């Protein structure tokens, strides 16, 4: 949407919409951005800012917005502001079967089956559920990190001493991850190499 001659454009560029046409939320937001930019430049005080902001937010037609833009820029073409970002769509709440599958991906490590559980989940359920994908990736990366440490640490004396503690911590964290998944949480493992994206 461009703004020319002090009026938001909802039609083709260079055409000013008739004053009686109703404005959209995007039209109002665009004018509000111009009001905020002008206030930030010190072009008017707080009282004038509040007045223009209220008029812009309660505008119903382009005729209501025209005076605000004319006060800011006169009748010349108005400079472009960066477009507003698209609204963030909230993610749907995961269903009980999704939460259970995600928890299994975390908890299979407790019964001694690392990597396989989250990998199977990633290959099967990740396409249909963003929640399963996120949890399976987190569990997979953590379990790869633990297995990698198990293979590499025995080459050092300190590693041999640390290995049991690492596995106890891994089991506890897997249980926490599984329980968090059941309650729709997004658990992040500490000290994890996130190799799989």
C-alpha positions in Angstrom: 0.0 0.0 0.0 1.5 3.4 -1.0 0.5 6.7 0.4 0.4 9.6 -2.2 -0.8 13.1 -1.7 -1.4 12.5 2.0 -3.9 9.6 1.5 -3.4 5.9 1.9 -3.6 4.0 -1.4 -5.7 0.9 -1.5 -6.1 0.9 -5.3 -3.6 1.3 -8.1 -0.5 3.4 -7.4 -1.0 7.1 -8.2 -4.8 6.9 -7.5 -6.3 8.5 -4.5 -9.2 6.5 -3.0 -12.4 8.5 -2.6 -12.8 10.0 0.9 -16.0 8.1 1.6 -14.3 4.6 1.2 -13.9 2.7 4.5 -10.3 2.1 5.7 -8.8 -1.2 6.7 -6.8 -2.0 9.8 -3.7 -1.9 7.6 -4.6 1.6 6.4 -4.9 2.8 10.0 -1.7 1.1 11.1 0.2 2.7 8.2 -0.9 6.2 9.2 -0.1 5.4 12.8 3.5 4.4 11.7 3.8 7.9 10.0 2.5 9.6 13.2 5.0 7.7 15.4 7.9 8.5 13.0 7.0 12.2 13.0 6.7 12.2 16.9 10.1 10.5 17.1 11.6 13.3 14.9 10.2 15.8 17.4 7.8 17.4 15.0 5.1 17.8 17.6 4.6 17.3 21.4 3.0 14.5 23.3 -0.5 16.0 23.4 -0.5 16.5 19.6 0.9 12.9 19.2 -1.9 11.5 21.3 -4.5 13.4 19.4 -3.3 12.3 16.0 -2.9 8.7 17.2 -6.4 8.6 18.5 -7.8 10.1 15.3 -5.9 7.6 13.2 -6.9 4.6 15.3 -10.6 5.6 15.2 -10.7 6.6 11.5 -13.5 4.9 9.6 -13.0 6.4 6.1 -10.1 7.7 4.0 -11.6 11.2 4.6 -10.8 10.7 8.3 -7.2 9.8 7.6 -6.5 12.6 5.0 -6.3 15.5 7.4 -3.8 13.6 9.6 -1.5 12.9 6.6 -1.9 16.5 5.3 -0.9 17.8 8.8 2.2 15.7 8.6 3.3 16.2 5.0 1.1 18.8 3.4 0.0 17.9 -0.1 3.3 16.5 -1.3 3.9 12.8 -1.8 4.5 11.0 1.5 7.7 9.0 2.0 7.4 5.2 2.2 7.8 3.5 5.5 8.8 -0.1 5.7 5.8 -2.4 5.3 4.3 -3.9 8.5 5.3 -7.5 9.2 2.6 -10.1 8.5 0.7 -11.0 11.6 2.0 -14.0 13.5 -0.4 -16.9 13.4 -0.6 -18.8 16.7 0.4 -22.4 16.5 -2.5 -24.8 17.2 -2.4 -26.7 20.5 -1.0 -30.2 20.1 -3.4 -33.0 20.5 -2.9 -35.7 23.1 -1.5 -38.3 20.6 1.1 -35.7 19.5 2.1 -35.0 23.0 2.4 -38.7 23.8 4.5 -39.4 20.7 6.8 -36.5 21.5 7.2 -37.8 25.1 8.0 -41.3 23.8 10.8 -39.8 21.7 12.4 -38.4 24.9 11.7 -41.3 27.2 13.1 -44.2 25.0 16.5 -43.1 26.1 15.6 -44.1 29.6 14.9 -47.7 28.5 18.2 -47.8 26.6 17.1 -47.1 23.1 18.7 -43.7 22.2 18.5 -42.1 18.8 16.1 -44.7 17.2 12.9 -43.3 18.9 13.2 -39.7 17.9 14.6 -40.6 14.5 11.5 -42.8 13.8 9.3 -40.0 15.0 11.1 -37.5 12.8 10.6 -39.7 9.8 6.9 -40.5 10.4 5.1 -37.8 12.4 7.1 -34.7 11.7 5.4 -34.0 8.4 2.0 -33.8 10.0 2.8 -32.2 13.3 5.2 -29.3 13.9 5.1 -30.1 17.6 6.3 -33.7 17.1 9.0 -32.4 14.7 10.3 -29.8 17.2 10.4 -32.3 20.1 11.9 -35.2 18.0 14.7 -32.9 16.7 15.5 -31.7 20.2 15.5 -35.3 21.6 17.5 -36.6 18.6 20.2 -33.9 18.9 20.5 -34.5 22.6 20.8 -38.3 22.3 23.4 -37.9 19.5 25.4 -35.7 21.8 25.2 -38.2 24.6 26.1 -41.2 22.4 29.0 -39.2 20.9 30.3 -38.3 24.3 30.0 -42.0 25.3 32.2 -43.0 22.4 34.8 -40.2 22.7 35.2 -39.7 26.4 36.7 -43.1 27.3 39.9 -42.0 25.5 40.7 -39.8 28.5 40.9 -40.6 32.2 38.6 -37.7 33.2 36.2 -38.9 30.5 36.0 -42.4 32.1 35.2 -40.8 35.5 32.6 -38.4 34.0 30.8 -41.0 31.9 28.5 -42.4 34.6 27.5 -38.9 35.7 26.7 -37.9 32.1 24.4 -40.9 31.7 22.6 -40.2 35.0 22.1 -36.6 33.9 21.0 -37.7 30.5 18.4 -40.1 31.9 17.1 -37.3 34.3 16.9 -34.8 31.4 15.1 -37.3 29.2 12.5 -37.8 31.9 12.1 -34.1 32.3 11.8 -33.7 28.5 9.2 -36.4 28.3 7.1 -34.9 31.1 7.4 -31.5 29.6 6.2 -32.8 26.2 3.1 -34.2 27.8 2.2 -30.8 29.2 2.7 -29.0 25.8 6.0 -27.5 26.8 8.9 -26.8 24.5 11.9 -28.4 26.4 15.4 -27.5 25.4 18.3 -29.7 26.5 21.4 -27.9 27.9 24.9 -28.5 26.4 23.5 -30.1 23.2 25.1 -30.1 19.8 22.2 -29.4 17.4 23.6 -31.1 14.4 20.2 -32.1 12.9 18.1 -29.2 11.8 
